[in-house]
Amino acid sequence: MESVRKANQRLKQYPMLLGKCSDSAAVYAACVTRDLNVSHRACEQEFLDFKKCLQKVARDMKTKL
């Protein structure tokens, strides 16, 4: 059950991770909600920027995503 405990600890840190990447998350959300018919890869660059931010913050906090 150690793996479950570690997973729960990581999940508790997600709000902090998302808060530190709120700017890139807002840009990605605005892109996705801009059009009702979002095409595949329409917001790929915004998503990659958001993902890169999350990975950097997780690395700085010494945690996994």
C-alpha positions as a printed Julia matrix, in Angstrom:
65×3 Matrix{Float64}:
   0.0    0.0     0.0
   3.07   2.23   -0.05
   2.46   3.05   -3.72
  -1.07   4.23   -2.93
   0.22   6.48   -0.16
   2.83   8.02   -2.47
   0.24   8.55   -5.21
  -2.06  10.3    -2.74
   0.79  12.57   -1.65
   1.46  13.52   -5.3
  -2.23  14.22   -5.91
  -2.33  16.57   -2.93
   0.39  18.66   -4.59
  -1.5   19.1    -7.89
  -3.34  22.27   -6.83
   0.0   23.9    -6.02
   1.46  22.76   -9.36
  -1.53  24.12  -11.24
  -1.42  27.37   -9.31
   2.19  27.97  -10.27
   1.3   27.4   -13.94
  -1.93  29.4   -13.92
  -0.8   31.77  -16.67
  -0.05  29.04  -19.2
  -3.17  27.13  -18.08
  -5.31  30.21  -18.78
  -3.78  30.63  -22.24
  -4.44  26.97  -23.04
  -8.0   27.14  -21.7
  -8.71  30.27  -23.73
  -7.46  28.55  -26.87
  -9.57  25.44  -26.3
 -12.74  27.4   -25.52
 -12.29  29.9   -28.36
 -14.23  27.75  -30.82
 -16.99  25.2   -30.29
 -15.47  22.87  -32.9
 -11.89  22.48  -31.73
  -9.86  20.65  -34.32
  -7.15  18.16  -33.53
  -3.86  19.88  -32.59
  -5.43  23.34  -32.85
  -3.95  24.36  -29.48
  -0.9   22.13  -29.55
   1.63  24.88  -28.82
  -0.4   26.19  -25.87
  -0.71  22.65  -24.51
   3.03  22.01  -24.88
   3.8   25.27  -23.05
   1.43  24.28  -20.22
   2.92  20.78  -20.06
   6.47  22.16  -19.99
   5.52  24.48  -17.14
   4.01  21.62  -15.12
   7.07  19.47  -15.67
   9.43  22.27  -14.64
   7.48  23.06  -11.47
   7.24  19.35  -10.57
  10.99  18.99  -11.07
  11.62  22.08   -8.89
   9.36  20.64   -6.17
  11.09  17.25   -6.51
   7.87  15.4    -7.28
   6.37  13.47  -10.18
   3.27  14.28  -12.17
